[in-house]
Amino acid sequence: MQSIRELYKIGYGPSSSHTIGPVRAVGIFMKKNPLIEKFRVTLYGSLAATGKGHNTDLAIEKAFIPKKVEIVWKTEEELSLHPNGMLLEALNNENKAIDNWTVYSIGGGDLKDESGILNDKIVYKHNSLTDIMDWCTNEGKTFWEYVEDCEGPEIWTFLKEVWEIMKKTIINGLDNEGVLPGDIRLSRKASTYHMKAMSSTGVVKNRGLLFAYALAVSEENADGGEIVTTPTCGSSGVLPALMYFLKKEDHITDKRILRALATAGLIGNIVKRNGT
C-alpha cells in the first residue's frame, strides 16, 4: 500500500478530483518547466463538463500565479484512460507547445498518466487488515506503531501539520458566515448550529457539536477553503470533527490524536487499496 501521505492531502476545495488533483498536476508540470511563462491547460470529459461548478478554472489559475495560463474546455471529448483528463502544455513566445503532459485526476486528489498512478511507491508490506492484525499480535504492537514502522518517525511531523490544518479549518468554518458560492445561494449554518449546541446539555449538546464541527469543514470546503482530504474533499468533515470533539470535550492529548490519525489513515488505506 501507498503512504498515508497519499490519503491525507492538504489543498483547497471543493473537489479532490476537480481542484486538488488538477492543482497537484499544475505544480508538477511547472516544476518541470520553471522558466516558462505561458501555459495552456485543456480539460476533457467530466473534468470539463463540471469544472466551472467545481471552480476548476479558478484553482488552476491560482496555481499558475504569476504565470499566464489559457484554459480550454472540451466537454464533448473524453480521453482514453479516465473521464477526468487534462492536457498541460508549456508554450513559447509563438504560443507553440514545447512540452506537454496528459494526466488524469482519478479521485481523492490522485493522479495517473500513461506510466501509471503517480507516487505509487509501496510503503506498507501488508494489504489486508487480517495480515496487519496478525503482525501486530505477533509483534505486540498497535496499529499506530505499525504505521510508524512502515513510514518512519517523520510521519509524525506530517500528521502534526495535518492536524493543525484540520483544527484551523474547523475554527474558520465556525467563525465564517454568509452565503456559499453557487446559484442556489446556500447560507452557511455551522456557526448557528454551534451556538445552539453550546446552549444545550448532554447527548443533544454532544451531537450538536459533532454536527457543527463537521459542517464547518464542509462549508469551508464548499467555499474553496483549505482542507485535508479524508480521503476526499466531500468526506473531509467527518474525521476532523470527531478528533476535534475528543480534543475539546474529552481532553485527549495531541499525541494521542496523531496516533488516532495514523490509525485512521491505515484503515482508509486498506479500503482504498482493496475497495475497488
C-alpha positions in Angstrom: 0.0 0.0 0.0 1.0 3.6 -0.5 2.0 6.1 2.2 -0.9 7.6 4.2 0.5 10.9 2.9 -1.3 10.0 -0.3 -4.6 9.7 1.7 -4.3 12.9 3.7 -3.7 15.6 1.1 -3.7 19.3 2.0 -5.4 21.5 -0.5 -8.3 23.8 -1.5 -11.9 22.6 -2.0 -14.4 22.0 -3.2 -13.4 18.8 -5.0 -10.5 16.4 -4.6 -10.8 15.3 -8.3 -11.7 18.8 -9.7 -9.5 21.1 -7.7 -6.9 19.3 -5.6 -5.9 16.8 -8.4 -5.5 19.5 -11.2 -3.6 21.8 -8.8 -1.2 19.0 -8.0 -0.7 18.3 -11.7 0.0 22.0 -12.3 2.6 22.0 -9.6 4.4 19.0 -11.1 4.3 20.5 -14.6 5.5 23.9 -13.5 8.4 22.4 -11.6 9.4 20.6 -14.8 9.2 23.9 -16.8 10.4 26.6 -14.3 11.5 29.1 -16.9 8.2 29.0 -19.0 5.9 32.0 -18.6 2.9 30.8 -20.6 0.9 27.6 -20.3 -2.3 26.1 -21.8 -4.5 23.6 -20.0 -7.1 21.6 -21.9 -9.8 20.0 -19.8 -11.7 17.0 -21.2 -14.9 15.0 -20.4 -16.3 15.2 -16.9 -13.4 17.4 -15.8 -14.6 20.0 -18.4 -18.3 19.4 -18.1 -18.5 20.1 -14.3 -15.3 22.1 -14.0 -16.8 25.6 -13.7 -19.2 24.4 -11.0 -16.3 23.0 -9.1 -14.1 26.1 -9.6 -11.5 24.0 -11.5 -10.6 27.0 -13.7 -10.1 29.3 -10.6 -8.0 26.7 -8.9 -5.8 26.2 -11.9 -5.4 30.0 -12.4 -4.4 30.4 -8.8 -1.9 27.6 -9.0 -0.2 29.2 -12.0 0.3 32.7 -10.5 2.3 34.6 -11.5 2.5 32.7 -14.8 -0.1 33.1 -17.6 -2.4 30.3 -18.4 -5.1 29.7 -21.1 -7.8 27.2 -20.2 -9.6 25.2 -23.0 -12.8 23.3 -22.3 -13.6 20.2 -24.3 -16.8 18.8 -22.7 -17.7 16.5 -25.5 -14.3 14.9 -25.9 -13.1 12.2 -23.4 -9.6 10.8 -23.2 -8.8 7.1 -23.1 -7.8 6.3 -19.5 -10.3 8.3 -17.4 -13.2 10.8 -17.7 -11.2 13.4 -15.8 -8.5 14.0 -18.4 -6.3 17.1 -18.9 -3.5 18.2 -21.2 -0.9 20.6 -19.9 1.2 22.4 -22.4 4.2 24.7 -21.9 4.2 27.5 -24.6 7.0 29.5 -26.2 6.6 33.1 -27.3 4.9 32.0 -30.5 2.3 30.0 -28.5 3.8 26.7 -29.7 3.8 23.8 -27.3 7.4 22.9 -26.4 6.4 20.4 -23.7 3.2 18.6 -22.8 1.7 16.2 -20.3 -1.5 14.3 -20.5 -2.7 13.4 -17.0 -5.8 12.2 -15.3 -7.4 13.2 -11.9 -8.7 9.9 -10.8 -10.2 10.8 -7.4 -9.1 11.7 -3.9 -6.5 14.1 -5.5 -4.6 11.2 -7.0 -3.1 11.5 -10.5 -2.5 9.0 -13.2 -0.7 9.2 -16.6 0.3 6.6 -19.2 3.0 5.3 -16.8 0.5 4.6 -14.0 -0.5 6.2 -10.8 1.8 8.8 -9.6 3.6 8.3 -6.2 2.5 4.7 -6.2 5.5 3.7 -4.1 4.8 0.7 -1.8 5.3 1.7 1.8 3.3 -1.0 3.7 4.2 -4.6 3.5 0.7 -5.9 4.0 -2.5 -5.1 2.1 -5.2 -6.6 4.3 -6.4 -5.9 7.8 -6.2 -9.6 8.7 -2.5 -9.6 7.9 -1.8 -6.4 9.7 -3.7 -7.6 12.8 -1.6 -10.8 12.8 1.6 -8.8 12.5 0.5 -6.6 15.4 -0.3 -9.6 17.5 3.0 -11.3 16.8 5.0 -8.1 17.5 2.9 -7.0 20.4 2.4 -3.6 18.8 -0.6 -1.4 17.9 -1.8 -0.1 14.6 -0.1 3.3 15.0 3.2 1.6 15.8 2.8 -0.4 12.6 2.4 2.9 10.7 5.5 4.3 12.3 7.5 1.2 11.5 6.5 1.4 7.8 6.5 5.2 7.4 9.4 6.2 9.7 9.3 8.6 12.6 9.0 11.6 10.2 5.3 10.6 9.7 4.5 12.4 12.9 5.7 15.8 11.6 3.4 15.3 8.6 0.5 14.3 10.7 1.1 17.2 13.0 0.7 19.5 10.0 -2.5 17.6 9.0 -3.9 18.1 12.5 -3.1 21.8 12.6 -4.9 22.3 9.2 -7.9 20.3 10.4 -8.3 22.5 13.6 -7.8 25.7 11.6 -10.5 24.7 9.1 -13.0 24.0 11.9 -12.3 27.3 13.6 -12.6 29.2 10.4 -15.8 27.4 9.5 -17.4 28.2 12.8 -16.4 31.9 12.5 -17.3 32.5 8.9 -20.9 33.3 8.0 -22.7 34.4 4.8 -23.7 32.7 1.5 -21.7 29.9 -0.1 -20.7 30.2 -3.8 -23.2 28.8 -6.3 -26.5 29.5 -7.9 -28.7 28.2 -5.1 -27.4 30.8 -2.6 -27.0 28.4 0.3 -26.3 30.1 3.6 -23.6 28.9 6.0 -25.2 27.2 9.1 -22.2 25.8 11.1 -22.0 28.9 13.3 -25.7 28.8 14.1 -25.7 25.1 14.9 -22.6 25.5 17.1 -24.3 28.2 19.2 -27.4 26.0 19.6 -25.3 23.1 20.7 -23.4 25.2 23.2 -26.7 26.2 24.9 -27.8 22.5 25.1 -26.7 19.7 27.5 -25.9 16.0 27.5 -26.3 14.0 24.3 -28.1 16.8 22.5 -25.0 19.0 23.0 -22.5 16.3 22.0 -24.4 15.5 18.8 -24.8 19.2 18.0 -21.1 19.9 18.4 -20.1 17.0 16.2 -22.5 18.1 13.6 -21.4 21.7 13.8 -17.7 20.8 13.5 -18.3 18.5 10.5 -20.4 21.1 8.8 -17.8 23.8 9.5 -15.3 21.9 7.4 -17.8 21.0 4.7 -18.7 24.7 4.3 -15.1 25.8 4.2 -14.6 23.1 1.5 -17.6 24.4 -0.5 -16.1 27.9 -0.3 -12.7 26.8 -1.7 -11.0 26.9 1.7 -8.0 24.9 2.8 -8.9 21.4 3.9 -7.4 17.9 4.3 -8.8 15.1 2.2 -10.0 12.3 4.4 -9.8 10.7 1.9 -11.7 13.1 -0.4 -13.0 16.7 -0.2 -16.6 15.5 0.1 -15.9 13.5 3.2 -13.4 16.0 4.7 -15.5 17.0 7.6 -16.1 13.7 9.4 -12.7 12.7 10.8 -11.7 16.3 11.8 -15.0 16.7 13.6 -14.5 13.6 15.7 -10.9 14.4 16.5 -11.8 18.0 17.5 -14.6 16.8 19.6 -12.4 14.4 21.5 -9.8 17.1 21.9 -12.3 19.7 23.3 -14.7 17.6 25.3 -12.6 14.6 26.4 -9.3 16.5 26.6 -7.4 13.9 24.5 -3.8 15.0 24.0 -2.4 16.0 20.7 0.0 13.0 20.8 -2.9 10.6 21.0 -4.8 12.5 18.3 -1.9 12.0 16.0 -1.8 8.3 16.8 -5.6 8.2 16.0 -5.0 9.9 12.7 -2.3 7.3 11.9 -4.7 4.5 12.7 -7.5 6.1 10.7 -5.1 6.6 7.7 -4.1 3.0 7.9 -7.7 1.8 7.8 -8.5 4.2 5.0 -5.5 2.9 3.1 -6.8 -0.6 3.3 -10.2 0.4 2.0 -8.6 2.4 -0.8 -6.3 -0.5 -1.8 -9.0 -3.2 -1.7 -12.3 -1.4 -2.2 -12.3 -1.2 -6.0 
